[in-house]
Amino acid sequence: MSWMDIVSLLGGLSLFLFGMKVMGDGLEKAAGNKLKRLLEIVTHNRVLGMLAGVVITAVIQSSSATTVMVVGFVNAELLSLTQAVSVIMGANIGTTVTSLLLSIKLNFGMLFAFLGLILGVMPKKWDGARQLGTVLIGLGILFEGMDIMSSAMAPLQSWQGFRDAMVTVDNPVLGVLLGALVTAVIQSSSASVGILQALAGEGLISLRGAMFILFGQNIGTCVTAIIACAGTNTTAKRAATVHLLFNVIGAVLFTTLACCLPFADWIATLAPDNLRLQIALTHVCFNVVTTALLLPLASWLEKLACLIVREKVEPKTEMRLQYFDERIMATPAIAVEQLFKETQRMGELALDTFEGSMACFRKWDDHQAEEMKKQEEVLDFLNERITSALMDVRGQELNEQESHLAGKLFHIINDFERVGDHSMNVLDAARLKEQEGVKFTSKVMDELENLAQRTTGQLKDALEIFSRQIQNPARLAVIEENEDAIDKLTDELRDHHVERLKNKKCSAKNGMIYLEMLTNLERVADHAENIATGGNQPQHPNENEEEDE
C-alpha cells in the first residue's frame, strides 16, 4: 500500500465525514425546531421516547450528536434521566440507517451531487427545495467518500501483513477492542462502520471478524458523550453513563452469542453475496435486540448509573447556568426558552437579595450579609453569561416571537443585575448603620419600612408579570400607577428630611444613610417597572449618572 493510497484513504474518510455532516445539517434545517420539540412531546412515554431517538438520529445521521444533545438537555433540566434513557436507546437504532444506505451496491454519489446542485440554486422562495438540495449534495459526497476509501483499501489484498492482522480480529476480545479504539478516535460510529464496510467490500475481512469489530464500535461511540458531559451536572453524567452501559451490555451479549452460536451464518443467509449488507444487518440486529431487552429494564439501568455516579450536593450560590447548556445552542427555539428560565432564576435571586439586604438594615446579621454578597456575585455572573448566550442565539434563525423575547431578555437581565447592585448599596448602608451605632426614630423607620414594602410589592408583581409573560394593559397600568406613587412618596420623605435638618432633629450621619436608602429604594422600584413592561421604559432621571459610578 503506497503513500498515495494512504492519502486517498484519509481523503475518502474526510469526504465521508463532511458529507454526513452536510446531509445531517440539511435534514435538521429542513425539519426545523419541530424535530427537537419532538423530545419534549413524546418522552413522557418510554416507547415514544425511544421512537423519538430513532427519528432524530435517522435525520441527523449521528447517534453521538443525538446523545450529546440529550446530555445537554438533561444538564439544562429540560429532560429528566428517565426521559433521556429511552431517547438514547432509540438513538442507537437510528444510527443504523447510514450503514444500510452504504450497503447499496449502486453508485448514486455523482447523481445525488448533481441533483443537489440543481436544487441548491433554486430561487429563495423555494426554500424547501434548496434544503433538499443540501441533503442530496451531502449524500453524494458521503457515497463518493465511501468509494474512495474502498479503492484506497484494494491494494491491502496483496499485503501479507494486513492479511495476518485480519486473522487476529477473529479473536473476540481483540476485535471488540479494535472497534472501540478506532471509533473512539474518529468519534463517529457511522464513519467507523463505513470503513468496516469498505474493507468488507474489497474482501479484506470476514463477517465473523467484522462482527466483533462492530460490537466494539458501539462501545467506542460512547466516548463523544462522555467527553461532552465534562462540566455538567450529576444527572447529565448519569445519562452519558447509561449510554455506555447500554452498549457495553449489548457488546457482551452479542459477543457471547457470536462465539457460542452460528450467528454469522444466520446473518449471511439474510443477504447472500453482499457482505456490506450483512454488516449493516448485524448493526441493526445489535441495536434493535439490545433495545428490546433493555428498554423494559430502563429503571434498573438508571439505578446502576446512580450507583456509579454519586449525587453531588451543589450550593445555592454556585456560579453556573442551571437551565441552559451550550449543547442546545443548535436548537434556537429551545435555547431561548431555557435562557428565559435562567432570567426567571436571576429575577428570583434579585428579589431574595433585596429582601435579605432590607432584613439586614432592620437588624444586622453577619451571616446573612455574607450570603447576600455571594448572591449578588451570582447575579453579576448570570448577567454576563446570559448576555453572552443571548448574543450567540440571536445570530441563529429565530421566528418573530422568539426574536422579540430574546431582545426583551437583554434589557431585563440588566434590570435584575441593577436591583442586585442597589441591594448591595442598601447592605452597605445597613453595615454603616451597625458600625457607627446609628439609631433612627420609630417615625423614620416607619417611613423607610413603608417605602420598602411598596418597593418589594412592586418588584414581586413585576417578577410575576415577567415570569407569566402577562400582557394585560390594566395590570401594567397598575404597575405604572404604583411607580408614580412610590416616586411621589419618595419626594415627600425627602421633604420631611429637609424639615428635620432645618429643625436640627437629624444628624449628618443619619441623614446620609436615610437619603441613601431613599435613593436605592426608589431606583429598585424604577427597575421593577422596566421589568414589568419588558425593559422598554425610558431611563429615569439621573440613572445614567448612577450607572457610571
DRENROKE-363274 format. One record per residue (C-alpha): residue in three letters; x, y, z. Coordinates in steps of 0.25 Angstrom, whole numbers, padded with zeros to 4 digits, always signed. Each point is the difference from the previous one (the first is absolute). Layout:
AlaXYZ ...
This chain:
Met+0000+0000+0000 Ser+0006+0013-0005 Trp+0000+0014+0007 Met-0010+0004-0011 Asp-0009-0011+0005 Ile+0001+0005+0014 Val-0003+0014-0004 Ser-0012-0005-0009 Leu-0005-0007+0012 Leu+0001+0012+0010 Gly-0006+0009-0011 Gly-0011-0010-0002 Leu-0003+0000+0015 Ser+0000+0015+0000 Leu-0010+0001-0011 Phe-0008-0011+0007 Leu-0001+0008+0013 Phe-0002+0013-0007 Gly-0011-0006-0009 Met-0007-0006+0012 Lys+0001+0014+0007 Val-0006+0007-0012 Met-0011-0010-0001 Gly-0004+0001+0015 Asp+0001+0015+0000 Gly-0009+0001-0012 Leu-0010-0010+0006 Glu+0000+0007+0013 Lys-0003+0013-0006 Ala-0011-0005-0009 Ala-0007-0006+0012 Gly+0002+0012+0008 Asn-0002+0001+0015 Lys-0012-0009+0000 Leu+0010-0012-0001 Lys+0006+0005+0013 Arg-0013+0003+0007 Leu-0004-0015-0003 Leu+0009-0003+0012 Glu-0009+0008+0009 Ile-0013-0005-0005 Val+0003-0015+0000 Thr+0010-0003+0010 His-0011-0002+0011 Asn-0001-0014-0005 Arg+0012-0009-0002 Val-0005-0006-0013 Leu-0003+0013-0006 Gly+0013+0006+0006 Met+0008-0012-0007 Leu-0007+0003-0013 Ala+0004+0015+0001 Gly+0014-0004+0002 Val-0001-0009-0013 Val-0006+0011-0008 Ile+0009+0011+0004 Thr+0013-0008-0002 Ala-0005-0005-0013 Val-0001+0014-0004 Ile+0013+0006+0005 Gln+0007-0013-0003 Ser+0008-0001+0013 Ser-0003-0007+0013 Ser+0011+0008+0006 Ala-0006+0013-0003 Thr-0014-0004+0005 Thr+0006-0005+0013 Val+0008+0012+0002 Met-0012+0008-0003 Val-0008-0008+0011 Val+0012+0002+0010 Gly-0002+0015-0003 Phe-0015-0001+0002 Val+0002-0008+0013 Asn+0010+0010+0005 Ala-0009+0012-0003 Glu-0011-0008+0008 Leu-0009-0001-0013 Leu+0000-0015+0001 Ser+0000-0009+0012 Leu+0010-0012+0001 Thr-0012-0009-0002 Gln-0004+0007-0013 Ala+0014+0000-0005 Val+0002-0015+0001 Ser-0010-0004-0010 Val+0004+0011-0010 Ile+0015-0005+0001 Met-0005-0014-0003 Gly-0007+0005-0012 Ala+0012+0007-0005 Asn+0008-0013-0001 Ile-0011-0005-0009 Gly-0001+0012-0009 Thr+0015+0000-0003 Thr-0001-0013-0007 Val-0007+0008-0012 Thr+0014+0004-0005 Ser+0006-0014-0001 Leu-0013-0004-0007 Leu+0002+0011-0011 Leu+0015-0004-0001 Ser-0004-0014-0003 Ile-0007+0003-0013 Lys+0010-0004-0012 Leu-0005+0010-0010 Asn+0008+0013-0001 Phe-0009+0011+0003 Gly+0011+0010+0004 Met+0001+0009-0013 Leu-0015-0001-0002 Phe-0003+0005+0014 Ala+0010+0011-0001 Phe-0005+0005-0014 Leu-0015+0000+0005 Gly+0004+0007+0012 Leu+0008+0011-0007 Ile-0012+0002-0009 Leu-0010+0002+0012 Gly+0010+0008+0007 Val+0000+0011-0010 Met-0015+0001+0000 Pro-0006+0014+0004 Lys-0001+0004+0015 Lys-0015-0002+0000 Trp+0002-0015-0003 Asp+0007-0001+0014 Gly-0005-0015+0001 Ala+0006-0004-0013 Arg+0013+0007+0003 Gln+0001-0007+0014 Leu-0002-0013-0007 Gly+0011+0003-0010 Thr+0009+0002+0012 Val-0004-0014+0005 Leu+0003-0007-0014 Ile+0013+0007-0001 Gly+0004-0005+0014 Leu-0005-0014-0004 Gly+0008+0000-0013 Ile+0013+0005+0007 Leu-0002-0011+0010 Phe-0001-0011-0011 Glu+0012+0005-0007 Gly+0008+0000+0013 Met-0004-0014+0002 Asp+0004-0004-0015 Ile+0014+0007+0002 Met+0002-0008+0013 Ser-0003-0013-0007 Ser+0009+0003-0011 Ala+0011+0004+0009 Met-0001-0013+0008 Ala+0000-0009-0012 Pro+0016-0001+0000 Leu-0001-0006+0014 Gln-0005-0013-0006 Ser+0015-0003-0004 Trp+0006+0004+0013 Gln+0003-0012+0008 Gly+0002+0008+0013 Phe-0014+0005-0001 Arg-0006-0014-0003 Asp+0007-0005+0013 Ala-0006+0012+0008 Met-0014-0003-0005 Val+0002-0014+0005 Thr+0001+0005+0014 Val-0013+0007+0000 Asp-0007-0013+0000 Asn+0005+0000+0014 Pro-0013+0006+0007 Val+0008+0009+0011 Leu+0010+0005-0010 Gly-0011+0003-0010 Val-0009+0008+0010 Leu+0012+0008+0005 Leu+0004+0003-0014 Gly-0014+0005-0004 Ala-0001+0008+0013 Leu+0013+0007-0002 Val-0002+0004-0015 Thr-0014+0006+0003 Ala+0005+0007+0013 Val+0011+0007-0009 Ile-0009+0003-0011 Gln-0012+0003+0009 Ser-0010-0004-0010 Ser-0006-0015+0000 Ser-0006+0003-0014 Ala+0014+0003-0006 Ser+0007-0012+0007 Val-0011-0009-0005 Gly+0001+0006-0014 Ile+0015-0003+0001 Leu-0003-0015+0004 Gln-0010-0001-0011 Ala+0011+0005-0010 Leu+0009-0010+0005 Ala-0011-0011-0002 Gly-0003+0006-0014 Glu+0015-0003-0004 Gly-0001-0014+0006 Leu+0010+0003+0011 Ile-0007-0004+0012 Ser-0010-0012+0004 Leu-0014+0002+0005 Arg+0004-0006+0013 Gly+0012+0009+0002 Ala-0008+0012-0004 Met-0011-0003+0010 Phe+0010+0001+0012 Ile+0005+0013-0005 Leu-0014+0005-0002 Phe-0004-0004+0014 Gly+0012+0008+0005 Gln-0003+0012-0009 Asn-0013+0001+0008 Ile+0008+0002+0013 Gly+0009+0010-0006 Thr-0011+0009-0005 Cys-0003+0003+0015 Val+0014+0008+0001 Thr-0007+0012-0006 Ala-0011+0001+0010 Ile+0010-0003+0012 Ile+0009+0012-0005 Ala-0013+0008-0002 Cys-0004-0002+0015 Ala+0012+0007+0006 Gly-0004+0012+0008 Thr-0015-0005+0000 Asn-0009-0003+0012 Thr-0001-0014+0006 Thr-0013-0004-0008 Ala+0007+0004-0013 Lys+0012-0009+0004 Arg-0009-0011+0003 Ala-0007+0001-0013 Ala+0014-0002-0007 Thr+0002-0012+0009 Val-0013-0006-0004 His+0005+0001-0015 Leu+0013-0007+0004 Leu-0007-0011+0008 Phe-0010-0003-0011 Asn+0011-0002-0011 Val+0009-0008+0010 Ile-0011-0009+0003 Gly-0004-0002-0014 Ala+0014-0003-0004 Val+0002-0010+0010 Leu-0013-0007-0003 Phe+0002+0000-0015 Thr+0015-0004+0001 Thr-0005-0012+0008 Leu-0010-0003-0010 Ala+0009+0000-0011 Cys+0010-0009+0007 Cys-0010-0010+0004 Leu-0010-0001-0011 Pro+0001+0001-0016 Phe-0004+0014+0001 Ala+0009+0004-0012 Asp-0006-0011-0009 Trp-0014+0004+0004 Ile+0002+0015-0004 Ala+0007-0005-0013 Thr-0013-0007-0005 Leu-0007+0013+0001 Ala+0009+0007-0011 Pro+0008-0010-0008 Asp+0011+0006-0008 Asn-0001+0014+0007 Leu+0010+0001+0012 Arg-0003+0015+0001 Leu-0015-0003+0002 Gln+0004-0011+0010 Ile+0008+0009+0008 Ala-0012+0010+0000 Leu-0010-0010+0004 Thr+0009-0004+0011 His+0001+0014+0005 Val-0016+0001-0001 Cys-0001-0013+0008 Phe+0009+0004+0011 Asn-0007+0013+0003 Val-0014-0005-0002 Val+0001-0012+0008 Thr+0008+0007+0011 Thr-0010+0011+0001 Ala-0012-0010+0000 Leu+0007-0007+0012 Leu+0005+0012+0008 Leu-0012+0010-0002 Pro-0009-0008+0010 Leu+0012+0000+0009 Ala+0003+0015-0001 Ser-0003+0003+0014 Trp+0011-0010+0004 Leu+0010+0007-0009 Glu-0004+0013+0006 Lys+0003-0006+0014 Leu+0013-0006-0004 Ala+0004+0014-0006 Cys-0003+0007+0013 Leu+0008-0010+0008 Ile+0012+0003-0010 Val-0002+0015+0000 Arg-0003+0005+0014 Glu-0008+0012+0003 Lys+0007+0013+0002 Val-0006+0010+0009 Glu+0001+0013-0007 Pro+0000+0013+0009 Lys-0011+0011-0003 Thr+0010+0010-0004 Glu+0008-0009-0010 Met+0003+0008-0012 Arg-0005-0008-0012 Leu-0012+0001-0009 Gln-0010-0010+0005 Tyr-0010-0001-0012 Phe+0009+0004-0012 Asp+0011-0008-0006 Glu+0008+0003-0013 Arg-0003-0013-0006 Ile-0014+0004-0002 Met+0004+0013-0008 Ala-0002-0007-0013 Thr-0015+0000+0004 Pro-0003+0015+0001 Ala-0015-0001+0004 Ile+0003-0009+0012 Ala+0013+0008+0003 Val-0009+0013+0001 Glu-0009-0007+0009 Gln+0011-0005+0009 Leu+0006+0014+0001 Phe-0014+0005+0004 Lys+0001-0010+0011 Glu+0014+0005+0004 Thr-0005+0014+0000 Gln-0012-0004+0009 Arg+0010-0006+0010 Met+0008+0012-0001 Gly-0013+0008+0004 Glu-0003-0009+0012 Leu+0015+0002+0005 Ala-0001+0015-0002 Leu-0013+0001+0008 Asp+0006-0009+0011 Thr+0013+0008+0001 Phe-0009+0013+0001 Glu-0008-0006+0011 Gly+0012-0005+0007 Ser+0007+0013+0000 Met-0012+0007+0005 Ala-0001-0010+0012 Cys+0015+0003+0003 Phe-0004+0015+0000 Arg-0011-0003+0010 Lys+0009-0009+0009 Trp+0015-0002-0004 Asp+0004-0015-0002 Asp+0014-0003-0004 His-0003-0014-0006 Gln-0012+0005-0008 Ala+0008+0012-0005 Glu+0011-0009-0005 Glu-0011-0009-0008 Met-0005+0013-0006 Lys+0013+0004-0005 Lys+0002-0014-0006 Gln-0013+0000-0007 Glu+0003+0014-0006 Glu+0013-0006-0006 Val-0009-0011-0006 Leu-0009+0011-0006 Asp+0012+0006-0007 Phe+0004-0014-0005 Leu-0013-0003-0005 Asn-0001+0014-0007 Glu+0013-0002-0007 Arg-0003-0015-0004 Ile-0015+0002-0005 Thr+0004+0013-0008 Ser+0011-0008-0007 Ala-0009-0012-0003 Leu-0011+0010-0005 Met+0010+0006-0009 Asp+0003-0014-0006 Val-0014-0004-0001 Arg-0005+0013-0007 Gly+0010-0004-0011 Gln-0009-0013-0003 Glu-0013-0001-0007 Leu-0011+0005+0009 Asn-0014+0002-0003 Glu-0006+0014+0003 Gln-0005-0004+0014 Glu+0013-0006+0004 Ser+0008+0011-0005 His-0009+0010+0008 Leu+0002-0008+0012 Ala+0015+0000-0001 Gly+0000+0015-0002 Lys-0008+0002+0013 Leu+0009-0009+0008 Phe+0012+0009-0004 His-0006+0011+0007 Ile-0007-0007+0012 Ile+0013-0007+0004 Asn+0006+0013+0002 Asp-0011+0005+0008 Phe+0001-0012+0009 Glu+0015+0002+0001 Arg-0002+0014+0004 Val-0010-0004+0011 Gly+0011-0008+0006 Asp+0009+0012-0001 His-0010+0009+0008 Ser-0002-0012+0010 Met+0015+0001+0003 Asn-0001+0015+0002 Val-0011-0003+0010 Leu+0009-0010+0006 Asp+0012+0010+0001 Ala-0010+0010+0007 Ala-0004-0011+0009 Arg+0014-0003+0004 Leu+0004+0014+0002 Lys-0012+0002+0009 Glu+0004-0012+0008 Gln+0015+0004+0001 Glu-0003+0015+0003 Gly-0011-0004+0010 Val-0010+0009-0007 Lys-0014+0000+0006 Phe-0013+0005-0008 Thr-0012+0004+0007 Ser-0012-0009-0001 Lys-0007+0010-0010 Val+0012+0000-0009 Met+0001-0015+0000 Asp-0015-0001-0003 Glu+0002+0009-0012 Leu+0011-0008-0006 Glu-0008-0013+0003 Asn-0012+0005-0007 Leu+0008+0004-0012 Ala+0008-0014+0000 Gln-0013-0008+0001 Arg-0006+0008-0012 Thr+0013-0002-0008 Thr+0000-0015+0004 Gly-0014-0002-0005 Gln+0003+0007-0013 Leu+0012-0009-0002 Lys-0008-0012+0003 Asp-0011+0004-0010 Ala+0010+0003-0010 Leu+0006-0013+0001 Glu-0013-0007-0001 Ile-0004+0008-0012 Phe+0013-0004-0007 Ser+0000-0015+0004 Arg-0014-0002-0005 Gln+0002+0010-0012 Ile-0013+0007+0004 Gln-0004+0010-0011 Asn-0012+0006+0007 Pro+0000+0015-0001 Ala-0008+0002+0013 Arg+0010-0008+0007 Leu+0011+0008-0006 Ala-0007+0013+0003 Val+0000-0004+0015 Ile+0015-0001+0000 Glu+0001+0014-0006 Glu-0009+0006+0010 Asn+0007-0007+0011 Glu+0013+0005-0005 Asp-0005+0014-0001 Ala-0005-0001+0015 Ile+0014-0005+0004 Asp+0007+0012-0007 Lys-0010+0009+0007 Leu+0002-0006+0014 Thr+0015+0001-0002 Asp-0001+0015-0003 Glu-0009+0002+0012 Leu+0010-0008+0009 Arg+0012+0009-0005 Asp-0008+0012+0003 His-0003-0005+0014 His+0015-0003+0001 Val+0003+0014-0004 Glu-0009+0005+0011 Arg+0007-0008+0011 Leu+0013+0005-0005 Lys-0005+0015+0001 Asn-0005-0003+0014 Lys+0013-0007+0004 Lys-0007-0013+0003 Cys+0009-0009-0008 Ser+0015-0002+0000 Ala+0008+0001-0013 Lys+0004-0015+0001 Asn-0015-0004+0002 Gly-0004+0009-0012 Met+0010-0006-0009 Ile-0004-0014+0003 Tyr-0015+0004-0001 Leu+0002+0007-0014 Glu+0008-0012-0005 Met-0012-0010+0004 Leu-0010+0009-0007 Thr+0008+0001-0013 Asn+0003-0015-0001 Leu-0015-0004+0004 Glu-0005+0010-0011 Arg+0010-0006-0010 Val-0004-0014+0003 Ala-0015+0004-0003 Asp+0005+0006-0013 His+0006-0013-0005 Ala-0012-0008+0005 Glu-0008+0009-0010 Asn+0009-0003-0011 Ile+0000-0015+0003 Ala-0015+0000-0001 Thr-0001+0008-0013 Gly+0010-0009-0007 Gly+0012+0010+0002 Asn-0005+0010-0009 Gln-0002+0011+0009 Pro+0008+0013-0002 Gln+0012+0001+0010 His-0004+0008+0013 Pro+0006+0014+0003 Asn+0015-0001+0006 Glu+0000-0015-0003 Asn+0011+0002-0010 Glu+0008+0007+0010 Glu-0001-0011+0010 Glu+0003-0011-0010 Asp+0013+0006-0003 Glu+0004+0001+0015 
